[in-house]
Amino acid sequence: MSERFQTTSPVDGSVYVDRPWATHAEIEATLARADAAAAAWRGRPLAERVALLAAMTDAVMAEAEGAAEELIWQIGRPSRYAAIELRGFEERARYMLGAAPEALADVGVGDKAGFDRFIRREPLGCVLVLAPWNYPYLTAVNAFLPALVAGNVVVLKHSDQTPLAAERLAAAARSAGLPEGVFQILHATHDDVARMIADDRVDFVAFTGSVEGGRAIQAAAAGRFIGVGLELGGKDPGYVRPDADLGFAVESLVDGAFFNSGQSCCGVERVYVHADVYDRFVDGFVGLTREYVLGNPTEQATTLGPVVRAANAARIRAQIDDALRAGARSLVDPAGFPAAGGAYMAPRVLVDVDHTMAFMRDETFGPAVGIMKVSGDDEAIALMNDSDFGLTASLWTADVDAATALGDRLETGTVFLNRCDYLDPALAWVGVKCSGRGCTLSSLGYAYLTRPKSFHFRTIIPS
């Protein structure tokens, strides 16, 4: 394998970043520094850790404009949207910092004469965070910041498509004054990541990425009794009931399907619409989709940029073509988007789809969505659950009670009502089935980055 890697920009195919892979000696030194820093960091008062990480957040946001510009070139996100991720980064960071004192407080178990009993949450040690390219700041902060707040040390390995995000986070940590070894980054190969997971100095792995990647992480951790948090994407559905605000549902679901060129873990990839409103919904959905402007993401007029790599675009097009050969119909003509070609993908809306097609079963992760007509709630729920994934699902209706009842039947980590493709840091972010396991964010997220220790003190000795 080459000693270096290059990040090719989807904007124009140029090499945007060139970096060396970490050597084995550098990886060893990184883990040694983390191990040496762990005891002192966990021994710092929580308020001090929170203050340092608030300063790190400030440092990231002070350079938000430059970070947003780099996102345009690393992943092809349109410039008009690039800064949104940094604002989301700050929202999640501030929330988790504010939630820490209560989430990490000792848990009382009730009074008992002659005894003092409580449960204390203690850090695990070293957390290895493996972050993806599609939201390089948002996905990373979900894990590294609460891990550090809880008293763990962190080694972050970012996607080789977004190495500059990792470098900016490391610079922010230095600027904020985090002690040496507490937060470190590595540009490491998959083989070296596997070796780190097998190293006794790594105590937890937080991974966001593909199902295949999740299986590789679990295989690397086999035989070690450490926790592994996996967020592995989805095939997220929406269901539009006949009483939905149709205009609002159309606008929201189009955005949920095509924002970030459809490259969102919780992006909408399939929509089930009640027969009573199906035709009107499809007409509105297609009309709004045709208004997208596909083009160079550095230009303000662009609302749809390229997918991250031409190879990804080819895979998505192949999935669409298979569905078309199986009887699906495309309602948006790529010819209407002159910039289409290579990594630049026209948005696609397919109807006459069904669950025999990979397009409705396998993750697409691109600007393409399938729409199916359903007869009612039971058929919609059955189809929504007919998936190997379960990250989020959205319901579009004016009936909150009905939505609650339907939500109880959905096999998913998050149920949305009249919104989609959004992550609220106050709520637990979880997946079921092939969408992963574990939990990030909310006060519950801290439980996965700590271990409980019970204190059982007899305070009165019987005479």
C-alpha positions as CSV (number, residue, x, y, z in Angstrom):
1,M,0.0,0.0,0.0
2,S,1.1,3.6,-0.7
3,E,2.6,5.5,2.1
4,R,0.3,8.5,1.2
5,F,-3.3,9.1,0.3
6,Q,-5.0,11.7,-1.8
7,T,-8.4,13.3,-1.4
8,T,-10.0,13.8,-4.8
9,S,-12.5,16.6,-4.9
10,P,-15.9,15.7,-6.5
11,V,-16.2,19.3,-7.7
12,D,-13.7,19.0,-10.5
13,G,-11.8,15.8,-10.0
14,S,-8.6,17.5,-8.8
15,V,-6.5,16.4,-5.9
16,Y,-7.5,18.6,-3.0
17,V,-5.5,17.0,-0.1
18,D,-2.3,14.9,-0.1
19,R,-1.2,13.4,3.2
20,P,1.0,10.6,4.6
21,W,-0.6,7.6,6.3
22,A,0.4,7.3,9.9
23,T,3.3,5.0,10.4
24,H,3.3,2.1,12.9
25,A,5.6,4.1,15.1
26,E,3.3,7.1,15.0
27,I,0.3,5.0,15.9
28,E,2.2,3.4,18.8
29,A,3.2,6.8,20.0
30,T,-0.4,8.1,19.8
31,L,-1.7,5.2,21.8
32,A,1.1,5.6,24.4
33,R,0.3,9.3,24.8
34,A,-3.4,8.5,25.2
35,D,-2.6,5.9,27.8
36,A,-0.3,8.3,29.7
37,A,-2.9,11.1,29.7
38,A,-5.9,9.0,30.7
39,A,-5.6,9.1,34.5
40,A,-5.0,12.8,34.9
41,W,-7.8,13.7,32.5
42,R,-10.4,11.5,34.3
43,G,-9.2,13.0,37.6
44,R,-10.0,16.5,36.5
45,P,-13.2,17.9,37.9
46,L,-16.1,17.7,35.4
47,A,-16.5,21.5,35.4
48,E,-12.9,21.8,34.2
49,R,-13.4,19.3,31.4
50,V,-16.6,21.1,30.3
51,A,-14.9,24.4,30.3
52,L,-12.0,23.1,28.1
53,L,-14.4,21.5,25.7
54,A,-16.5,24.6,25.5
55,A,-13.3,26.5,24.5
56,M,-12.6,23.8,21.9
57,T,-16.1,24.3,20.5
58,D,-15.5,28.1,20.4
59,A,-12.3,27.5,18.5
60,V,-14.0,25.4,15.9
61,M,-16.7,28.0,15.4
62,A,-14.2,30.8,15.2
63,E,-12.9,29.1,12.0
64,A,-16.3,28.0,10.7
65,E,-16.1,29.9,7.5
66,G,-12.8,28.2,6.4
67,A,-14.2,24.8,7.5
68,A,-17.3,25.3,5.4
69,E,-15.2,26.2,2.4
70,E,-13.2,23.0,2.8
71,L,-16.5,21.0,2.9
72,I,-17.4,22.3,-0.6
73,W,-14.2,20.9,-2.0
74,Q,-13.9,17.7,0.0
75,I,-17.5,16.4,-0.4
76,G,-19.2,18.7,-3.0
77,R,-21.8,20.3,-0.7
78,P,-23.2,23.5,-2.3
79,S,-21.7,26.6,-0.8
80,R,-25.2,28.0,0.2
81,Y,-25.5,25.0,2.6
82,A,-22.0,24.3,3.7
83,A,-22.1,26.4,6.9
84,I,-25.2,24.6,8.2
85,E,-23.2,21.7,9.4
86,L,-21.0,23.9,11.6
87,R,-24.0,25.4,13.2
88,G,-25.3,21.9,13.9
89,F,-21.9,21.0,15.3
90,E,-22.2,23.8,17.8
91,E,-25.8,22.9,18.7
92,R,-24.9,19.4,19.5
93,A,-21.7,20.3,21.4
94,R,-23.4,22.9,23.6
95,Y,-26.3,20.6,24.4
96,M,-24.1,17.7,25.4
97,L,-21.9,20.1,27.5
98,G,-25.0,21.3,29.3
99,A,-26.4,17.8,29.8
100,A,-23.2,16.5,31.3
101,P,-23.6,17.4,35.0
102,E,-27.0,15.7,35.4
103,A,-26.1,12.8,33.1
104,L,-22.9,12.0,34.9
105,A,-24.1,12.7,38.4
106,D,-24.1,9.9,41.0
107,V,-27.3,7.9,40.9
108,G,-28.9,7.5,44.3
109,V,-30.9,4.3,45.0
110,G,-32.8,5.3,48.1
111,D,-32.2,5.6,51.8
112,K,-31.3,2.5,53.9
113,A,-30.5,2.9,57.5
114,G,-26.9,2.4,58.3
115,F,-25.8,2.4,54.6
116,D,-24.7,4.9,52.0
117,R,-25.4,3.5,48.5
118,F,-25.0,5.1,45.1
119,I,-23.9,4.4,41.5
120,R,-21.1,6.4,40.0
121,R,-20.3,6.6,36.2
122,E,-16.7,6.3,35.4
123,P,-14.9,6.6,32.1
124,L,-14.0,3.6,30.0
125,G,-10.5,4.8,29.1
126,C,-9.5,5.4,25.5
127,V,-12.3,5.8,22.9
128,L,-11.4,5.3,19.2
129,V,-13.8,7.4,17.1
130,L,-14.1,6.4,13.4
131,A,-16.0,9.1,11.6
132,P,-17.4,9.2,8.0
133,W,-17.2,11.9,5.3
134,N,-20.8,12.8,4.7
135,Y,-21.2,15.0,7.8
136,P,-17.6,15.0,9.1
137,Y,-18.2,17.5,12.0
138,L,-21.7,16.3,13.0
139,T,-20.9,12.6,13.1
140,A,-17.6,13.2,14.9
141,V,-18.9,15.4,17.6
142,N,-21.6,12.9,18.5
143,A,-18.9,10.6,19.9
144,F,-15.7,12.5,20.7
145,L,-17.2,15.4,22.7
146,P,-19.3,13.4,25.2
147,A,-16.5,10.8,25.4
148,L,-14.1,13.6,26.5
149,V,-16.6,15.2,28.8
150,A,-17.1,11.8,30.6
151,G,-13.4,11.6,31.3
152,N,-12.2,9.4,28.4
153,V,-9.3,10.2,26.1
154,V,-10.0,10.1,22.4
155,V,-8.2,9.1,19.2
156,L,-10.1,10.2,16.1
157,K,-9.6,8.6,12.7
158,H,-11.6,10.4,10.0
159,S,-12.5,9.4,6.5
160,D,-9.7,9.9,4.0
161,Q,-12.2,12.0,2.1
162,T,-12.4,14.6,4.9
163,P,-9.0,14.7,6.5
164,L,-9.1,18.5,6.9
165,A,-12.1,18.2,9.3
166,A,-10.0,16.0,11.6
167,E,-7.1,18.4,11.4
168,R,-9.3,21.4,12.2
169,L,-10.6,19.6,15.3
170,A,-7.1,18.8,16.5
171,A,-6.1,22.4,16.0
172,A,-9.1,23.5,18.0
173,A,-8.2,21.1,20.8
174,R,-4.7,22.6,21.0
175,S,-6.0,26.2,20.9
176,A,-8.4,25.4,23.8
177,G,-5.5,24.0,25.9
178,L,-6.5,20.4,26.1
179,P,-3.6,18.4,27.6
180,E,-1.3,16.4,25.4
181,G,-2.7,13.0,24.6
182,V,-6.3,13.7,25.5
183,F,-7.6,14.3,22.0
184,Q,-5.5,13.1,19.0
185,I,-6.1,12.3,15.4
186,L,-4.6,9.8,13.0
187,H,-4.8,9.3,9.2
188,A,-4.8,5.6,9.3
189,T,-5.4,2.7,6.9
190,H,-8.2,0.1,7.5
191,D,-5.6,-2.5,8.4
192,D,-4.0,-0.2,11.0
193,V,-7.5,0.6,12.4
194,A,-8.1,-3.1,12.9
195,R,-4.8,-3.4,14.7
196,M,-5.7,-0.4,17.0
197,I,-9.1,-2.1,17.8
198,A,-7.2,-5.2,18.9
199,D,-4.8,-3.2,21.1
200,D,-5.5,-3.4,24.9
201,R,-5.1,0.4,25.2
202,V,-8.3,1.0,23.2
203,D,-11.4,0.5,25.4
204,F,-14.3,1.5,23.2
205,V,-14.9,2.0,19.4
206,A,-17.5,4.5,18.1
207,F,-18.0,3.9,14.3
208,T,-20.3,5.6,11.8
209,G,-20.4,4.2,8.4
210,S,-21.6,1.3,6.2
211,V,-23.0,-2.1,7.3
212,E,-19.9,-3.7,5.7
213,G,-17.7,-1.4,7.8
214,G,-19.6,-2.2,10.9
215,R,-19.1,-5.9,10.4
216,A,-15.4,-5.3,9.9
217,I,-15.3,-3.4,13.2
218,Q,-17.0,-6.2,15.1
219,A,-14.7,-8.7,13.6
220,A,-11.7,-6.7,14.6
221,A,-13.0,-6.5,18.2
222,A,-13.8,-10.2,18.4
223,G,-12.2,-11.8,21.5
224,R,-12.0,-8.5,23.3
225,F,-14.6,-7.5,25.9
226,I,-15.0,-3.9,24.8
227,G,-18.0,-1.9,23.7
228,V,-18.6,-1.1,20.1
229,G,-21.1,1.7,19.1
230,L,-22.3,1.3,15.5
231,E,-24.3,3.8,13.4
232,L,-24.7,2.2,10.0
233,G,-27.1,4.1,8.0
234,G,-30.6,3.4,6.8
235,K,-33.3,3.1,4.1
236,D,-35.5,5.6,5.8
237,P,-39.2,5.7,4.9
238,G,-42.0,8.3,5.1
239,Y,-45.7,7.7,5.2
240,V,-48.2,10.4,4.0
241,R,-51.7,9.9,5.4
242,P,-54.7,11.4,3.7
243,D,-55.1,14.1,6.3
244,A,-51.5,15.4,6.0
245,D,-50.8,19.0,5.0
246,L,-49.8,18.0,1.5
247,G,-47.8,21.0,0.5
248,F,-45.8,20.9,3.7
249,A,-45.2,17.2,3.3
250,V,-44.1,17.5,-0.3
251,E,-41.7,20.3,0.6
252,S,-40.2,18.6,3.6
253,L,-39.9,15.1,2.0
254,V,-38.2,16.5,-1.2
255,D,-35.6,18.3,1.0
256,G,-35.3,15.1,3.1
257,A,-34.6,13.1,0.0
258,F,-32.2,15.4,-1.8
259,F,-30.3,17.5,0.8
260,N,-26.6,16.8,0.7
261,S,-27.3,15.0,-2.6
262,G,-29.1,12.3,-0.7
263,Q,-26.0,11.4,1.2
264,S,-27.5,11.4,4.7
265,C,-27.8,8.4,7.0
266,C,-31.3,9.5,7.9
267,G,-32.2,10.8,4.4
268,V,-35.6,9.8,3.0
269,E,-35.2,7.0,0.4
270,R,-38.7,5.6,0.1
271,V,-42.2,7.3,0.5
272,Y,-45.5,5.5,1.0
273,V,-48.5,7.7,0.1
274,H,-52.2,7.0,0.8
275,A,-54.2,6.3,-2.4
276,D,-56.5,9.2,-1.7
277,V,-53.7,11.8,-2.1
278,Y,-51.1,9.8,-4.1
279,D,-51.6,11.6,-7.4
280,R,-51.5,15.1,-6.0
281,F,-48.5,14.2,-3.8
282,V,-46.5,12.8,-6.7
283,D,-47.3,15.7,-8.9
284,G,-46.1,18.2,-6.3
285,F,-43.0,16.1,-5.4
286,V,-41.9,15.8,-9.0
287,G,-42.6,19.5,-9.7
288,L,-40.5,20.6,-6.8
289,T,-37.7,18.2,-7.6
290,R,-37.4,19.7,-11.1
291,E,-36.6,23.0,-9.6
292,Y,-33.3,21.9,-8.3
293,V,-30.2,23.4,-9.8
294,L,-27.5,20.8,-10.3
295,G,-24.1,22.3,-10.8
296,N,-20.8,23.4,-9.4
297,P,-21.2,23.7,-5.6
298,T,-19.0,26.8,-5.4
299,E,-21.7,28.7,-7.2
300,Q,-24.5,30.3,-5.1
301,A,-27.2,29.3,-7.6
302,T,-26.4,25.6,-7.1
303,T,-28.9,23.7,-4.9
304,L,-27.7,20.2,-5.7
305,G,-24.0,19.3,-5.9
306,P,-22.2,16.2,-6.9
307,V,-22.1,13.0,-4.9
308,V,-18.8,12.4,-3.2
309,R,-17.2,10.2,-5.9
310,A,-17.9,9.3,-9.5
311,A,-17.8,5.6,-8.5
312,N,-20.6,6.2,-6.0
313,A,-22.7,7.9,-8.8
314,A,-22.1,4.9,-11.0
315,R,-23.3,2.5,-8.3
316,I,-26.5,4.6,-7.7
317,R,-27.2,4.8,-11.4
318,A,-26.9,1.0,-11.7
319,Q,-29.4,0.5,-8.9
320,I,-31.8,2.9,-10.6
321,D,-31.3,1.2,-14.0
322,D,-32.0,-2.2,-12.4
323,A,-35.3,-0.9,-11.0
324,L,-36.3,0.6,-14.4
325,R,-35.6,-2.7,-16.1
326,A,-37.9,-4.4,-13.5
327,G,-40.8,-2.1,-14.3
328,A,-40.2,1.1,-12.4
329,R,-40.8,4.5,-14.1
330,S,-38.7,7.6,-13.7
331,L,-40.7,10.8,-13.5
332,V,-37.7,13.2,-13.6
333,D,-35.6,13.1,-16.8
334,P,-31.9,13.5,-16.2
335,A,-31.7,15.4,-19.6
336,G,-33.4,18.3,-17.8
337,F,-30.1,18.7,-15.8
338,P,-27.4,19.7,-18.2
339,A,-24.6,19.3,-15.6
340,A,-25.4,15.6,-15.1
341,G,-22.5,13.2,-15.7
342,G,-19.7,11.7,-13.7
343,A,-20.1,12.5,-10.0
344,Y,-22.9,15.0,-10.8
345,M,-26.2,13.1,-10.5
346,A,-29.6,14.5,-11.5
347,P,-32.3,13.9,-8.8
348,R,-34.5,10.9,-9.6
349,V,-38.0,10.1,-8.6
350,L,-39.2,6.5,-9.3
351,V,-42.8,5.2,-9.2
352,D,-44.2,1.8,-9.9
353,V,-41.6,0.4,-7.6
354,D,-42.0,-2.5,-5.2
355,H,-40.0,-4.4,-2.6
356,T,-38.6,-7.0,-5.1
357,M,-36.3,-4.2,-6.3
358,A,-33.0,-3.5,-4.6
359,F,-33.8,0.2,-5.1
360,M,-36.5,-0.2,-2.4
361,R,-34.4,-2.5,-0.1
362,D,-30.8,-1.5,-0.3
363,E,-29.3,1.8,0.8
364,T,-29.0,4.2,-2.1
365,F,-27.2,7.1,-0.4
366,G,-27.8,9.4,-3.3
367,P,-30.4,11.8,-4.8
368,A,-33.0,9.2,-5.7
369,V,-36.3,8.2,-4.0
370,G,-39.0,5.7,-4.7
371,I,-42.7,6.5,-4.1
372,M,-45.4,3.8,-3.6
373,K,-49.2,4.0,-3.3
374,V,-50.7,2.3,-0.2
375,S,-54.3,1.6,0.8
376,G,-54.0,2.6,4.5
377,D,-52.0,2.5,7.8
378,D,-51.6,-1.3,8.0
379,E,-50.1,-1.6,4.5
380,A,-47.9,1.4,5.1
381,I,-46.5,0.1,8.4
382,A,-45.9,-3.4,6.9
383,L,-43.9,-1.9,4.1
384,M,-42.0,0.6,6.3
385,N,-40.9,-2.3,8.5
386,D,-40.1,-4.5,5.5
387,S,-36.4,-3.5,5.6
388,D,-33.1,-4.6,7.0
389,F,-32.7,-1.1,8.3
390,G,-34.3,0.9,11.1
391,L,-32.8,4.4,11.7
392,T,-35.7,6.8,11.3
393,A,-39.2,6.9,9.9
394,S,-41.5,9.8,9.3
395,L,-45.3,10.1,9.6
396,W,-47.2,12.9,7.9
397,T,-50.6,13.5,9.4
398,A,-52.7,15.9,11.5
399,D,-53.6,13.2,13.9
400,V,-51.1,13.1,16.8
401,D,-52.8,10.2,18.5
402,A,-52.7,8.1,15.4
403,A,-49.1,8.9,14.8
404,T,-48.2,7.8,18.3
405,A,-50.0,4.5,17.8
406,L,-48.3,4.0,14.5
407,G,-45.0,4.9,15.9
408,D,-45.3,2.2,18.5
409,R,-45.5,-0.3,15.6
410,L,-42.5,1.0,13.7
411,E,-39.2,-0.8,13.9
412,T,-37.0,2.2,14.0
413,G,-34.8,4.2,16.3
414,T,-36.5,7.6,15.7
415,V,-40.1,8.3,14.8
416,F,-40.8,11.7,13.2
417,L,-44.1,13.5,12.9
418,N,-44.3,16.1,10.2
419,R,-40.6,16.4,9.9
420,C,-37.7,14.2,8.7
421,D,-33.9,14.1,8.2
422,Y,-33.1,15.9,11.5
423,L,-31.2,15.0,14.6
424,D,-32.2,16.6,17.9
425,P,-29.3,16.4,20.3
426,A,-31.8,16.2,23.3
427,L,-33.1,12.8,21.9
428,A,-31.3,9.5,21.8
429,W,-29.9,8.7,18.4
430,V,-30.2,4.9,17.9
431,G,-30.7,2.4,15.2
432,V,-32.2,-1.1,15.0
433,K,-31.5,-4.0,12.8
434,C,-28.7,-3.2,10.3
435,S,-28.8,0.5,11.2
436,G,-26.6,-0.4,14.2
437,R,-26.6,-0.6,17.9
438,G,-25.8,1.6,20.8
439,C,-26.8,5.2,21.5
440,T,-25.3,8.6,21.0
441,L,-26.5,12.1,22.1
442,S,-29.1,13.0,24.8
443,S,-28.3,12.3,28.4
444,L,-28.6,8.6,27.6
445,G,-25.7,8.8,25.3
446,Y,-23.3,9.2,28.2
447,A,-24.3,5.8,29.5
448,Y,-22.5,4.1,26.6
449,L,-19.3,6.0,27.1
450,T,-19.0,5.2,30.8
451,R,-19.4,2.2,33.1
452,P,-21.4,2.1,36.3
453,K,-19.6,1.5,39.5
454,S,-21.7,0.7,42.6
455,F,-20.7,2.1,46.0
456,H,-22.1,0.0,48.9
457,F,-20.9,1.5,52.2
458,R,-22.0,0.4,55.6
459,T,-21.8,3.5,57.7
460,I,-23.0,2.0,61.0
461,I,-21.2,-1.0,62.5
462,P,-23.5,-3.2,64.6
463,S,-22.5,-3.3,68.2
